[in-house]
Amino acid sequence: MSSLFALLAVLGTASAAVVPSTGVNTLLVTSTAPSLDLVECLKTSYYGTYGGSASSQEHIYLPSEECLISGSALDGLTAGSLIPLNFEREAGRIVWIGQAGIDPSLAQESLQNTWDGISTKSAESIMLESDAQKVLTTSTKSSGSIQLLYQSPNSLVLHVPHAYLPTIDTLLPSHLVPVALPSNPLPALFEGWESVPARFAIHLANVTKHLRFDPQIDKIVSDGIELNQIRRDVRYLTGEAPSGIESRHSFTPGAIKAAHWIKEKVEATGANCTLRQFLDGFSPNVICHYPSSLNSTEHVILSAHYDSRGSFGSTRAPGGDDDGSGTGHLLGVAHAIGSQGVRFEKQVVLAFFAGEEQGLLGSHAYAEHLHKKNTTILLQVQADMLAYHAPGEPLQIGLPESIHLPEASYLIGNLSQIYSPELVVGKTAACCSDHQSFISYGFPATQVFERNGWIADPFYHNSGDLSQREGYDFEQVVSIAKVTLSSLLTIAGYSLGESV
């Protein structure tokens, strides 16, 4: 689909000619990041940054027609596209779709072929079936069809009616991932538009500067993280152990069962857990809270997503690596907290998100909720895909090359060197996980991943994603869990009491 008009370096002088004659809003996709140089109406219409590679990131704005009428509205932008919106945005969500971080040479479908497939399928009624039961029927008579708004060499931007949100991932080949734009513009939180307020970056940098080996932390992470316990939990979630769970796709009965099981498991370690609904038709977020022993209002969050995605077009989704490994790791951290009698000085949250595979929907709802409450978060770490490395490769931990707070990643890398020196620390091109939702709201966040470089798991987004296969390594999960637990102990502070 051609855009309304391609922005050039002289964009500012031509802006009066590009105002759409109809529509309330216009989609603006540009390589120009938000800054103080932009006019106010653009600053307040910013909807996020998308893409795992810094060199190809896209920044999205939804300016009003009134904003574009201003002769200087587009001053400061260097390149991009404007597309008029001719639908009721409340009827669905705008969704960015781009590369997941697999080596581009392994991509199965071109973006054009992907869109051709989506448009064909969304023009009909969709009925998806698991092996056991029909799980969703969608009629387009009431919902409309998916619309292509914008296409670049690296991405698609779609308008997805609400009825299609639960299954948008099943229409995509494994190398593509969706990220839903927020329903409302992101706040202009920070002077100079740094991704996170400077005080949080300075705090984490100072912690990193003064890190020293702590034998008590080493004992807690070494004694508390148990490989056999993590393995049992992962295999319960995948159905490899008798659980009755065939799939944890966000709208399946298996996901609901997993949510209640996770809640029960973590509450047994001394946490208070709640099931938080965020969208109709989706399984809930599971939010588990360990209280502050000092009545602190500052928070530290570890998270994973417990929903999963199967093969192209299939709802069977055991999700052993993506993200059974991250979820099992988080359950392992909870087990260590309970078994070692850890009491935190600051508020600690273990968050298990749903809706990640459909566009980070669960984590965005939770991050937005925390922002509205003016919650202070000192650190958020997402664990997504921790178990796989190619046969013969060493144990690894990958940190994001973009869309993260560098000081948060530096801290995790240094903690890894201290408490899990067997891990090779590097950067990953993997995109896009739930820490991005927290970065969007100005919270200091990063991700831990299984491998440096490209995603290499041959069963990525595949219905064969089980734990009993070559390359799936629970030792690596344990080593990464020691790192994330050490980050909790270091940033939240702790004391030891009786075990639960």
SVG drawing of the C-alpha trace seen along z (x, -y; Angstrom):
<svg xmlns="http://www.w3.org/2000/svg" viewBox="-22 -27 56 65">
<polyline fill="none" stroke="black" stroke-width="0.4" points="0.0,0.0 1.4,-3.4 1.6,-6.0 0.0,-9.4 3.3,-11.1 7.0,-10.3 8.8,-12.8 12.1,-14.1 14.8,-16.3 12.8,-19.4 9.7,-18.0 9.0,-21.1 8.5,-23.4 6.1,-21.0 3.9,-20.1 1.0,-22.3 0.4,-20.2 0.1,-16.9 -2.9,-17.5 -5.5,-14.7 -8.9,-16.1 -10.7,-13.4 -10.1,-11.4 -9.5,-12.4 -5.9,-11.1 -3.0,-10.4 -0.4,-7.7 3.2,-9.0 6.0,-6.5 9.5,-8.1 13.1,-7.3 13.1,-10.5 13.0,-9.7 11.0,-12.0 12.9,-15.0 12.5,-18.5 12.9,-19.8 9.4,-18.5 6.4,-20.8 4.2,-20.1 1.3,-18.4 3.8,-15.8 5.3,-15.2 1.8,-14.5 0.9,-12.1 3.9,-9.7 2.9,-6.0 6.2,-4.3 9.4,-2.9 9.4,0.4 12.0,2.8 14.9,4.8 17.7,3.3 18.7,-0.3 19.6,-0.9 16.0,-0.2 13.8,-1.3 10.6,-3.1 9.0,-5.8 5.2,-6.1 3.0,-9.1 -0.7,-9.7 -1.0,-13.4 -4.4,-15.1 -5.4,-17.0 -5.2,-20.2 -1.6,-19.4 -0.6,-18.9 -2.3,-22.2 0.5,-24.0 3.1,-25.0 5.9,-23.9 4.3,-20.7 6.8,-18.4 9.9,-20.5 12.8,-18.4 11.7,-15.2 14.2,-13.8 12.2,-11.0 9.0,-9.0 5.5,-8.5 2.1,-9.9 -1.0,-7.7 -4.6,-9.0 -6.7,-6.8 -10.3,-6.2 -11.7,-4.0 -12.9,-4.2 -9.8,-3.4 -11.9,-2.3 -13.0,0.7 -9.6,2.3 -5.9,1.7 -3.1,0.6 -0.4,3.3 3.2,3.1 4.6,6.4 8.3,6.9 11.3,9.2 11.6,11.3 15.4,11.4 16.0,14.6 18.8,14.4 17.0,12.7 18.3,15.4 16.0,17.9 12.8,15.9 10.1,18.2 7.8,15.5 8.2,12.0 6.2,9.3 4.1,9.0 3.3,12.7 2.5,12.4 0.1,9.6 -1.5,11.5 -2.1,14.4 -3.5,12.2 -5.9,10.4 -7.2,13.6 -7.8,15.2 -9.3,12.1 -11.8,11.8 -13.5,15.0 -14.7,16.4 -11.8,17.8 -12.2,21.0 -9.1,22.4 -9.0,25.8 -6.8,27.5 -6.5,31.2 -9.1,31.3 -11.7,28.6 -12.7,25.6 -11.3,22.6 -12.5,19.5 -14.9,18.5 -14.8,15.0 -17.3,13.6 -16.2,10.6 -19.8,9.6 -19.6,7.7 -15.9,7.2 -14.7,6.0 -11.4,7.1 -7.7,6.4 -6.4,3.4 -2.9,2.7 -2.0,-0.9 1.7,-0.9 4.5,1.3 8.2,0.8 11.1,3.2 11.1,4.2 7.6,4.0 3.8,3.9 1.4,1.7 -2.1,3.0 -5.4,2.1 -6.7,5.2 -10.3,5.4 -10.7,6.5 -12.2,9.9 -8.9,10.7 -6.5,9.6 -6.4,13.0 -5.3,14.8 -3.2,12.3 -0.1,14.3 -1.5,17.4 -1.6,15.6 2.1,14.8 5.2,16.9 7.5,17.6 10.1,15.0 7.5,12.1 6.1,10.8 3.3,8.3 3.5,5.3 0.2,3.5 0.4,-0.3 -1.0,-1.6 -4.6,-2.8 -3.5,-6.3 -0.4,-8.4 2.7,-7.7 3.4,-10.4 6.2,-12.9 7.8,-11.9 11.3,-13.1 13.3,-16.2 15.1,-15.6 13.1,-12.5 15.6,-10.1 13.9,-6.7 14.1,-6.6 14.5,-9.5 18.2,-10.0 18.0,-9.4 17.1,-5.7 20.0,-5.2 22.4,-7.0 21.2,-4.8 21.8,-1.6 25.2,-2.7 26.2,-3.5 25.1,-0.1 27.1,1.5 30.2,-0.6 30.2,0.7 29.3,4.3 31.3,6.8 31.0,10.6 28.6,11.2 28.9,14.7 25.4,14.5 23.8,13.8 25.9,16.5 24.7,19.0 21.0,18.0 21.1,18.3 23.2,21.5 21.1,23.3 17.8,21.9 17.7,22.4 17.0,26.1 17.3,27.6 14.9,30.5 12.2,28.2 12.5,25.9 12.4,29.0 9.3,30.3 7.5,27.0 8.4,26.5 7.2,29.9 4.0,29.4 3.4,26.3 4.2,28.0 2.2,31.0 5.2,33.3 4.4,34.2 0.7,35.1 -1.0,31.8 -3.8,31.8 -2.3,28.7 -2.1,28.9 -1.6,25.3 -1.0,22.0 -2.2,19.8 -3.7,16.8 -7.4,17.7 -7.2,21.5 -8.4,23.4 -4.8,24.5 -3.7,20.9 -6.4,20.4 -5.4,23.6 -1.7,22.5 -2.6,19.1 -4.4,20.7 -1.6,23.2 1.1,20.5 -0.8,18.4 -1.1,21.4 2.6,22.2 3.9,18.7 1.5,18.1 3.0,21.1 6.4,19.2 4.9,16.3 3.6,14.0 0.2,12.6 -0.9,13.2 -3.8,11.8 -5.3,12.7 -5.6,9.4 -7.8,9.4 -6.7,6.9 -8.8,7.7 -11.9,9.8 -11.0,13.2 -7.5,13.3 -6.2,15.3 -5.2,13.0 -1.9,11.6 -0.7,13.3 0.8,10.6 2.6,11.9 3.7,9.5 6.2,9.9 5.8,7.0 8.4,4.6 9.8,5.3 10.5,1.6 7.3,0.2 9.1,-1.0 7.1,-2.2 9.9,-1.4 9.5,1.7 11.7,4.3 10.0,6.5 11.0,9.8 8.7,11.1 8.1,13.7 5.1,14.5 3.4,17.7 1.4,17.7 2.8,19.4 2.6,19.6 2.6,22.7 3.4,23.4 2.1,21.1 -1.7,21.3 -1.9,23.7 -3.1,23.1 -1.2,26.1 1.5,24.3 3.5,26.1 6.0,23.3 8.8,25.1 11.4,22.5 9.1,19.5 8.4,18.9 8.1,22.0 11.8,21.5 11.3,17.9 8.2,18.9 9.9,22.0 12.9,19.8 10.5,17.3 8.9,20.2 12.4,21.2 13.2,17.8 9.9,17.9 10.9,21.3 14.3,19.9 12.7,16.9 10.5,19.2 13.0,22.0 15.7,19.6 13.4,17.4 14.2,14.2 12.4,11.0 12.8,8.0 13.4,4.4 11.6,3.0 8.5,4.2 9.1,7.2 6.8,8.3 7.0,11.5 4.8,10.9 3.6,13.6 2.1,12.0 -0.4,13.2 -1.0,11.7 2.7,11.3 2.5,13.3 -0.4,11.1 1.6,7.8 2.7,7.4 -0.9,6.8 -0.8,8.0 2.5,6.3 1.4,3.0 -1.8,3.0 0.2,3.6 2.9,1.0 0.2,-1.5 -1.5,-0.7 1.7,-1.3 2.3,-4.6 -1.1,-5.8 -0.4,-5.0 2.9,-6.9 4.7,-3.7 8.4,-4.0 10.2,-1.1 13.9,-0.7 14.4,2.2 12.3,4.4 13.8,7.5 12.0,9.7 13.0,13.4 12.0,14.6 13.5,17.7 16.4,18.9 16.9,22.6 18.3,23.1 21.8,22.9 23.1,24.6 24.8,27.9 28.5,27.3 27.9,23.7 28.7,22.5 26.1,21.4 25.1,17.8 23.1,14.9 22.0,12.3 21.1,8.7 19.2,6.4 21.0,4.4 18.1,1.9 15.0,0.8 16.4,1.2 18.0,-0.9 21.8,-0.3 22.6,-0.8 20.1,2.0 21.7,4.3 25.2,3.4 24.1,4.3 22.8,7.7 25.9,8.4 28.1,7.6 26.0,9.7 26.3,12.6 30.1,12.4 30.0,12.6 27.3,15.2 27.2,17.2 30.6,16.8 30.0,19.8 27.7,17.7 29.1,15.9 27.6,12.4 26.7,10.7 24.0,8.9 20.9,10.3 19.0,9.1 15.8,10.8 12.7,8.6 10.2,7.8 9.4,8.8 7.5,7.4 10.3,5.2 9.5,2.9 6.1,2.1 8.0,0.8 10.5,-1.2 7.6,-2.9 6.4,-4.3 9.8,-5.4 10.6,-2.5 14.2,-1.2 14.0,2.2 15.9,4.8 15.6,8.4 17.6,11.6 17.7,14.0 19.2,17.4 21.8,16.6 24.0,13.9 23.3,12.8 20.3,14.1 17.5,16.3 18.8,19.9 16.1,22.2 14.8,24.3 11.5,24.8 10.9,21.1 7.2,20.4 6.6,24.0 4.2,26.6 7.2,28.9 8.7,26.5 9.2,29.0 12.0,29.4 13.1,32.9 15.1,32.1 18.7,31.4 19.9,27.9 17.4,27.4 19.6,26.9 18.2,26.6 21.7,25.8 21.6,22.6 18.1,21.7 19.5,22.3 22.6,20.1 20.4,17.2 18.0,17.6 20.9,17.1 21.6,13.8 18.1,12.5 17.6,13.5 20.9,11.8 19.5,8.7 16.5,8.8 18.6,9.3 21.0,6.5 18.4,3.8 15.6,4.7 17.7,5.4 16.9,8.4 17.1,10.1 16.7,13.8 13.9,15.3 12.2,18.7 11.7,20.6 8.2,21.1"/>
</svg>
